[in-house]
Amino acid sequence: MTQTILYARVSTADQTLDHQKTQAEAAGFTIDEVIADHGVSGVSTRLCDRDGGKRLYDRLRAGDTLLVRWVDRLGRNYQDVTDTIREFMRKGIIIRTVINGMTFDGSTTE
């Protein structure tokens, strides 16, 4: 059974986990689980080195969807974000964004 996991990185006082979850639900997503990192820099800490990021790597399986408000929730380091997206796609995991409705699933070359 596939699942949709929302990953939320909450890095400032202006951001909240509830806001990111509410936005996703308002966009029509059904969320099975929420994994979050609070107060963690997306610039200096790679996703795979964050507690929540480690949980994502452990939980996500082929066919699952990783939902993020925007790709910047995965990180602010371009190389880390693109490496992460490519690694998840190689494993058959779909990455979707709430904002702009982007889908990274390896089905296009753009």
Secondary structure as GFF3:
##gff-version 3
##sequence-region A 1 110
A	DSSP	beta_strand	4	10	.	.	.	ID=ss1
A	DSSP	alpha_helix	17	26	.	.	.	ID=ss2
A	DSSP	beta_strand	33	38	.	.	.	ID=ss3
A	DSSP	three_ten_helix	47	49	.	.	.	ID=ss4
A	DSSP	alpha_helix	51	59	.	.	.	ID=ss5
A	DSSP	beta_strand	65	68	.	.	.	ID=ss6
A	DSSP	three_ten_helix	71	73	.	.	.	ID=ss7
A	DSSP	alpha_helix	78	90	.	.	.	ID=ss8
A	DSSP	beta_strand	94	97	.	.	.	ID=ss9
A	DSSP	three_ten_helix	99	101	.	.	.	ID=ss10
A	DSSP	beta_strand	103	104	.	.	.	ID=ss11
###
